Amino acid sequence: MFELTKNLKETQTNKILSGKTFVLFFPETSIRTRVTFEKGIKDLGGECILFPSETLDKREHPKDVMNYLNNWSDGLIIRHSDFSKLKELSLYGSIPIVNAMTTNNHPCEILSDLFSIAELRDNYREIVYTFVGAASNISNSWMEIAKIMDLKFNHVCASGNELADNNSNYQFSTYLETTLSGSDVVLTDSLPSQFLNNEYIGKYQITLDRMKLANKGALLNPCPPFFRDEEVNAGLIQRRYKKLHKDI
């Protein structure tokens, strides 16, 4: 997949989706995922038909829905809270179905993040990834890809947010500073409401001083939407933007 992505970036005139139609199911709140899917499809010569996610909650049996869509479209891209909805549709689908996010997981974001990291770090499969935040679809997907690709993945949060027992690919800790030492990529996600308090933010917010505990040249990778002075310090976000602007 990464090799294909590199090839598409280098040959952007390749209209490999010409004549293809994709049906998208997205909520109104989606910005980045929807925009990038629509732009990617159209840049590659394809067409999009958009529906709100709740369209899939109608009484009609998923088998009947898919019988029509199999005939009229070349692929579905679905962002829906219920992962079982995607799994059920896939039972009757003869076309690709892309998971554009559920409450269980967000594989497209983690794959795109890891591809970007791979372009910056040739040894991306050998470095240490540290996620700071609650058990969520983002942390679930990072843990899953760490297992599949044999990555070293740390998870830091308050007790009770463990995703699995500690193993060679997943290590949980409640100690942020200790875990940041030796980390190469620091990952965050927006905080659930129960963590929006001074005690949690004071203990787990990523600040410049805490980033300095990580390995030299460590990358900060906050999952959007990120909120300044919650999971990541506002000054650190601003510093990151300035560095990106300078590099460009």
Secondary structure, 3 states (H helix, E strand, C coil): CHHHHHHHHHCCCCCCCCCCEEEEECCCCCCHHHHHHHHHHHHCCCEEEEECHHHHHCCCCHHHHHHHHHHHCCEEEECCCCHHHHHHHHHCCCCCEEECCCCCCCHHHHHHHHHHHHHHCCCCCCCEEEEECCCCHHHHHHHHHHHHHCCEEEEECCCCCCCCCCCCCEEEECCHHHHHCCCCEEEECCCCHHHCCHHHHHHHCECHHHHCCCCCCCEEEECCCCCECCCECHHHHHHHHHHHHHHC
